[in-house]
Every structure is written in structure tokens, then in C-alpha cells.
């Protein structure tokens, strides 16, 4: 790793699944009981805001009983000990990276513990229900929504992500399906820009052929082992 100075890491649902966070594919999980079109699109929110706000209230409440796992803690160790550039880009809206100790984290799909006011467009830290229509802390309008990126909306801070990819010597994807763009295209962008690419995933992703190396297994086992390699 002597030739690596800048690392970009992409994390997806697979890294938090071991902490008990539901993914789209979980049998019996929160997502299985709702159509994505109903709870994760602007159209669904316009059609039935009570359903959407209640759904995200449940997801936010569920975070209280979830804890960072070994993969989150390993990335936090890398964050603390890596002297070069590092950006952890997560598609997850949970706060497990931060609670695990990581600081150089970018939430491209927003955060469950943040509220966005559709009136004044201000964001506020939030850890309470929204289904009772609380007022915006800034403008007092009862127009809060979860500060998460729904299907059909633009992910956050894409310019910053692409700047990091352009400067990366190593791109690592952890627990992602490789099916959802634009994140699924990051490995191709990074590789074409000259970065080494590594996949750590339970199984090969849809974009696995773009990686120089792909390792299969649980994130809680693969990530700590890889971090140990990087820091030794």
C-alpha cells in the first residue's frame, strides 16, 4: 500500500445488514411490507404523506436498537489511523458509520436523523417522529420530510464524490449490489481514471467484472482483515 495516498470507499446496505438494518431484499423486513413506489418516491409522498412519514418514523426508531458492527468499527479505525486522503461515501441513511467512530463520511442518499423542510429548504438534525407534523425549527411551517434521497431525486454532493474519485489511488466497494446508479458506476469511473479497485461483498455484484479484485464473505470479517492489510 506504499503507493496509495488517497482512498475512496463506497458502502451499501450489506455493511449495515449485519447490524440488523433491513435491506430491500430482506424477507419479512420493513421494505417487504411496502412498495418502493409508495414509500421512497416523491410521488408516493405527495399521494400519501402519512404513510411515508410513518414508514420513516419506524426506520428512525429502529436505529435506536441497532449498533455498529465490526465492519463499521474497522473503517473508523482506518479513518483515525490513515494519514492520506480518505472519503467514505455511503448509500446508507443510518448513522452507524458515525456511531462506529468514522468522521470522513459522506451520505449521498441523505440521513434518517435529518429533516428537510419543503418550505424553506433548510435541514435540521432530527430524531423524533414526523408523522404528527411538527413545525420546522427554522421557519415553523409544518412541512418537514425525511432528508433522504428518494428514487427520481439527485443524490447529494455528487461534485465532491467525483472530485474524490479523480484523485483516488484505490477505490473500495463494500456491501453494494452494483445495481443502483450513479453509485454503481463509480467503480468504472475510478478504474478508467487509473485507480486500483477492490470489491468486498457477500457475493459478486452486478458490476463485479470492473474490479481488479473481488473478495466474497461477510463484511464483518472481510473489512477488518482488509483494514489490517492497509495499516500494517
CORSULBEL-V326384 format. One line per field, one symbol per residue. ss: DSSP state (2 for helix, 1 for strand, 0 for the rest). burial: b if it has 16 or more other ideal C-beta (glycine too) atoms within 10 Angstrom, else e. A space follows every 10 residues. Layout:
BEGIN
ss->???
burial->???
END
This chain:
BEGIN
ss->0000011111 1022222000 0000000000 2220022220 1222222022 2222222222 2222200002 2222222222 2000111111 0000022222 0000111001 1111111000 0011100000 0000000000 0001111100 1000000222 2222220001 1111000000 0022222222 2200011111 1000000222 0011110022 2222222222 20
burial->eeeeebbbbb bbbbbbbbbe bbbeeeeeeb beeeeeeebb beebbeeeee ebbebbbebb eebeeeebbb bbbbbbbbbe ebeeebbbbb bbbbbbbbbb ebebbbbbbb bbbbbbbeee eeeeebeeeb eeeeebeeee eebbbbbbbb eeeebbeeee beebbeebbb bbbbbbbbeb eebbebbebb beeebbbbbb beeebebeeb beebeeebbb ebbbebbeeb ee
END
